[in-house]
Amino acid sequence: MPNTKENILQAYYFRYACKEFDSQKKISDEDFDFILEAGRLSPSSFGFEPWKFLVVQNKELREKIKTYAWGAQRQLPTASHFVIILARKAIDTAAGSDYIINFMRNIQKLPEEIVKLKGDFYENFQKKDFDLSDDRKLFDWATKQTYIPLANMMSSAAQIGIDSCPIEGFDKAKIDEILKEENRMDSNHFGISVMVAFGYRAEDAKVPSKTRKSMQEAVEWIY
Ligand SMILES: Cc1cc2nc3c(=O)[nH]c(=O)nc-3n(C[C@H](O)[C@H](O)[C@H](O)COP(=O)(O)O)c2cc1C
């Protein structure tokens, strides 16, 4: 039976940027697999999935990250699961890269003539349509895409009563460096995009009431 609109909207009201979780409550493996699956199934430009999800459960590593993550001071020590979403760098996302060619051949299982056609189309899109003309632009384009699994994971979590907090409040260069030093990220291919904490809100959590622009302010219809 399909979910009802009311149920789905209830989950959107339930979700808020949770600052502190109940550290005694752990998300079950089954539920966390469901959240990761919602991330994995997310759409991406040309279907090239320019991301990786690092699930950081190691306490010492969380502590190190905390030093440079002002936006996750209470989430890092209390979250049941803490995810760093990595984005692929230009070496992988640029047209003609080994990553893109392998992806078309081995993940998308495209026939060789389509690999060539799609590859040319992708190159044209990057150079002409979207002006993805340098490494930084390509990396930023990949990070934009990672916000789709970010949102899908948070919304799916909310639908099964799990709290989350998206996190951009951190020193990216410092945490990139930590992950590189700890051999947790191949920095030739990846950089940090955004982080997200999951768990169950602390019992005494003060949940702020939702403030949003009105529908009229947020939307303009063109007839
Ligand atoms: C990309 C992004 C980054 C965010 N970074 C942080 C953060 O570092 N720390 C934090 O506590 N909240 C962070 N937030 C939460 C926002 O402040 C919050 O979503 C917004 O105020 C709306 O409130 P609500 O999510 O509770 O409805 C972030 C949200 C987004 C979407």
The ligand as a Gaussian input file, in Angstrom:
#p B3LYP/6-31G(d) Opt

LIG

0 1
 C       23.903000      22.032000       4.262000
 C       23.522000      22.235000       5.686000
 C       24.498000      22.407000       6.659000
 C       24.151000      22.532000       7.996000
 N       25.146000      22.597000       8.953000
 C       24.794000      22.531000      10.261000
 C       25.789000      22.390000      11.258000
 O       26.989000      22.359000      10.996000
 N       25.393000      22.267000      12.545000
 C       24.064000      22.287000      12.903000
 O       23.767000      22.141000      14.095000
 N       23.098000      22.439000      11.977000
 C       23.435000      22.548000      10.662000
 N       22.446000      22.650000       9.707000
 C       21.024000      22.698000      10.132000
 C       20.298000      23.984000       9.756000
 O       20.675000      25.026000      10.589000
 C       18.794000      23.694000       9.808000
 O       18.474000      22.675000       8.907000
 C       17.941000      24.928000       9.503000
 O       18.140000      25.910000      10.473000
 C       16.448000      24.585000       9.425000
 O       15.992000      23.969000      10.612000
 P       15.389000      22.500000      10.674000
 O       16.302000      21.597000       9.862000
 O       15.443000      22.143000      12.129000
 O       14.017000      22.529000      10.114000
 C       22.793000      22.547000       8.361000
 C       21.815000      22.408000       7.371000
 C       22.168000      22.217000       6.067000
 C       21.103000      21.955000       5.046000

